Amino acid sequence: MSDNEYRVAVVGATGAVGEQMIKYLEQRNFPVKELRPLASKRSTGKTVMFQGREVKVQETTPDAFEGIDIALFSAGGSVSKAIAKEAVARGALVIDNSNAFRMDPEVPLVVPEVNPEAIAQNKGIIANPNCSTIQMVVALKPLYDQFGIERIIVSTYQAVSGAGMNASKELDAQTQAFISGDQVPTQILPVGSLDNHYQLAFNVIPQVDVGQENGFTLEEMKMVRETKKIFNDDQIGVTATCVRVPVQRGHSESVYVELKQDYQLEEVKDLLAKQPGVIVQDDIEQQIYPMPLETADRPEVFIGRIRRDLTHDRGLNLWVVSDNLLKGAATNAIQIAEAYIASKR
Amino acid sequence: MSDNEYRVAVVGATGAVGEQMIKYLEQRNFPVKELRPLASKRSTGKTVMFQGREVKVQETTPDAFEGIDIALFSAGGSVSKAIAKEAVARGALVIDNSNAFRMDPEVPLVVPEVNPEAIAQNKGIIANPNCSTIQMVVALKPLYDQFGIERIIVSTYQAVSGAGMNASKELDAQTQAFISGDQVPTQILPVGSLDNHYQLAFNVIPQVDVGQENGFTLEEMKMVRETKKIFNDDQIGVTATCVRVPVQRGHSESVYVELKQDYQLEEVKDLLAKQPGVIVQDDIEQQIYPMPLETADRPEVFIGRIRRDLTHDRGLNLWVVSDNLLKGAATNAIQIAEAYIASKR
């Protein structure tokens, strides 16, 4: 990476997040010398549009990373585990959107607004946190700095696109079939790899990712562990209930946070409004609050319903919404790349 | 009410809850001598089916309550305020499903599984609690008795039928229009009487009922105040975030409860499983948990995702689902009537 333009590979280029990564690289005017879209063998031959040109999708093989400076991975944990280190061995910086390396002590887990300093510790791989974690820690960062955080209790309202493009299509197909009175297809949701599949259309499913022995789901435990790692603070208490709702794009979160110090509500609102990457939409009497339909396709984290908790003096309630494919995935990954480049200058 | 059969009026007989009340009176074999369906002038001339016969809907006037023993009101707060006392004056027991009298110190607020003893204090009116409150207190009752409750933090996932039949129809129309690429109708949701209306299809709206000066919505404050009144305990802390989701029937709730004493998880599960009116569906590894689509049209409260909180020793997380039109409204009202009758024998 000696000059100011970069050869960028996107692994999982035809997936829900990969698509957004390519779109976002273009929108942000990321200094791309060459875009190399990679995917499974099945997708080779397809093309993606980038800067007005069609670019052919290639198969994700070790050699496909020859000459690559930055490899953005978003093809699931098993692909990342199998091949990310091959990319690193060929000189690429890997920014990985899967769960493969997030809790690896050798791998920094980065949200640029929260812990950009962790980027410097990378040994070739930087992990992008889980979508539901990213938007929450962006919202909580200024409160953490100002007051300290004792604990967090979060309930999520997660969009189906977090489960991938086929899950998105299944919600559409379910909705159409349900309205028409046809047999509702249930082959993917809530978790493709598990045995039982349920209708999400006109329903909510209190399961995101696989269940664990402790009664929580993997998604819930990601929020717990990743939040501690990103804030570099094992003392933060986090408990989560993760729920899939029939929304295509945009995760919403009902967040209860117990601060370490007393606070004034106006100070909290000011801090949130000043936080880079955050937009406050908060006036219930005027019916102003964020909703996933309005925040889709926007890169910021939106916060509303900011109010003093009724059960604890240092408790605070927030409603946090963000596009899970953008700040929750593609945007954050590319912001990591930008912060990395800036740190090398 | 001298014999064992009763003349029953249903006010709001053509509404979402009124319809369920009539259906449920029939299903439960409630001892109905005469069913008198009442509604606004606009609905007179319509008929409802009861025990295989068509019964004409009459206008809700004071004189319509002549001879009535039990009047089930579910036509909104303004109708209840205007006319419930006329029914009482004519000798009827009023069971009111609106918000009109719930916090009136003269009016008991009753969930038969929780505080049946309050029925005896009535002076002609018994209030049925808000749908989101009912299912939560049924779930928490055995825990309250066994351990005491310090505080509750609840986030809801509420079905559109809670906003009435026209709101239900609007969600269907929105969904159909959105899928077809047509203009999405937004005239009712989230709150018909307010200025701003939003799409709920493929969205979530963090507003149920009108906003208040303290930043909470009326729905949220109902959960706070009613829970304290039903448990007859002003010391219980309650904070709520109430959210409308694109579901037709069945409210879901992510409930964090902080008990007053240490607990064993198995004991909690046993207590919940033994509680009348509760069905436990709890095994995340087997993908067993309640969902609104599966619990619609069933009168019980369903509980799953039962797990020890990760941030507090006495904290517990529950996922509580129930049909908002049944246990959340019609079923509870008729159970109050049954308990009242039993208490008079």
Boltz contact constraints between the chains, C-beta under 6 A:
constraints:
  - contact:
      token1: [A, 151]
      token2: [B, 311]
      max_distance: 6.0
  - contact:
      token1: [A, 153]
      token2: [B, 153]
      max_distance: 6.0
  - contact:
      token1: [A, 153]
      token2: [B, 256]
      max_distance: 6.0
  - contact:
      token1: [A, 155]
      token2: [B, 155]
      max_distance: 6.0
  - contact:
      token1: [A, 155]
      token2: [B, 254]
      max_distance: 6.0
  - contact:
      token1: [A, 157]
      token2: [B, 204]
      max_distance: 6.0
  - contact:
      token1: [A, 196]
      token2: [B, 287]
      max_distance: 6.0
  - contact:
      token1: [A, 199]
      token2: [B, 293]
      max_distance: 6.0
  - contact:
      token1: [A, 202]
      token2: [B, 247]
      max_distance: 6.0
  - contact:
      token1: [A, 202]
      token2: [B, 248]
      max_distance: 6.0
  - contact:
      token1: [A, 203]
      token2: [B, 291]
      max_distance: 6.0
  - contact:
      token1: [A, 203]
      token2: [B, 292]
      max_distance: 6.0
  - contact:
      token1: [A, 203]
      token2: [B, 293]
      max_distance: 6.0
  - contact:
      token1: [A, 204]
      token2: [B, 157]
      max_distance: 6.0
  - contact:
      token1: [A, 204]
      token2: [B, 245]
      max_distance: 6.0
  - contact:
      token1: [A, 204]
      token2: [B, 252]
      max_distance: 6.0
  - contact:
      token1: [A, 205]
      token2: [B, 291]
      max_distance: 6.0
  - contact:
      token1: [A, 206]
      token2: [B, 289]
      max_distance: 6.0
  - contact:
      token1: [A, 206]
      token2: [B, 305]
      max_distance: 6.0
  - contact:
      token1: [A, 206]
      token2: [B, 319]
      max_distance: 6.0
  - contact:
      token1: [A, 211]
      token2: [B, 284]
      max_distance: 6.0
  - contact:
      token1: [A, 211]
      token2: [B, 285]
      max_distance: 6.0
  - contact:
      token1: [A, 215]
      token2: [B, 284]
      max_distance: 6.0
  - contact:
      token1: [A, 215]
      token2: [B, 307]
      max_distance: 6.0
  - contact:
      token1: [A, 237]
      token2: [B, 311]
      max_distance: 6.0
  - contact:
      token1: [A, 239]
      token2: [B, 309]
      max_distance: 6.0
  - contact:
      token1: [A, 239]
      token2: [B, 310]
      max_distance: 6.0
  - contact:
      token1: [A, 239]
      token2: [B, 311]
      max_distance: 6.0
  - contact:
      token1: [A, 241]
      token2: [B, 254]
      max_distance: 6.0
  - contact:
      token1: [A, 245]
      token2: [B, 204]
      max_distance: 6.0
  - contact:
      token1: [A, 245]
      token2: [B, 245]
      max_distance: 6.0
  - contact:
      token1: [A, 246]
      token2: [B, 246]
      max_distance: 6.0
  - contact:
      token1: [A, 247]
      token2: [B, 202]
      max_distance: 6.0
  - contact:
      token1: [A, 248]
      token2: [B, 202]
      max_distance: 6.0
  - contact:
      token1: [A, 252]
      token2: [B, 204]
      max_distance: 6.0
  - contact:
      token1: [A, 254]
      token2: [B, 155]
      max_distance: 6.0
  - contact:
      token1: [A, 254]
      token2: [B, 241]
      max_distance: 6.0
  - contact:
      token1: [A, 256]
      token2: [B, 153]
      max_distance: 6.0
  - contact:
      token1: [A, 284]
      token2: [B, 211]
      max_distance: 6.0
  - contact:
      token1: [A, 284]
      token2: [B, 215]
      max_distance: 6.0
  - contact:
      token1: [A, 285]
      token2: [B, 211]
      max_distance: 6.0
  - contact:
      token1: [A, 287]
      token2: [B, 196]
      max_distance: 6.0
  - contact:
      token1: [A, 289]
      token2: [B, 206]
      max_distance: 6.0
  - contact:
      token1: [A, 291]
      token2: [B, 203]
      max_distance: 6.0
  - contact:
      token1: [A, 291]
      token2: [B, 205]
      max_distance: 6.0
  - contact:
      token1: [A, 292]
      token2: [B, 203]
      max_distance: 6.0
  - contact:
      token1: [A, 293]
      token2: [B, 199]
      max_distance: 6.0
  - contact:
      token1: [A, 293]
      token2: [B, 203]
      max_distance: 6.0
  - contact:
      token1: [A, 305]
      token2: [B, 206]
      max_distance: 6.0
  - contact:
      token1: [A, 307]
      token2: [B, 215]
      max_distance: 6.0
  - contact:
      token1: [A, 309]
      token2: [B, 239]
      max_distance: 6.0
  - contact:
      token1: [A, 310]
      token2: [B, 239]
      max_distance: 6.0
  - contact:
      token1: [A, 311]
      token2: [B, 151]
      max_distance: 6.0
  - contact:
      token1: [A, 311]
      token2: [B, 237]
      max_distance: 6.0
  - contact:
      token1: [A, 311]
      token2: [B, 239]
      max_distance: 6.0
  - contact:
      token1: [A, 319]
      token2: [B, 206]
      max_distance: 6.0
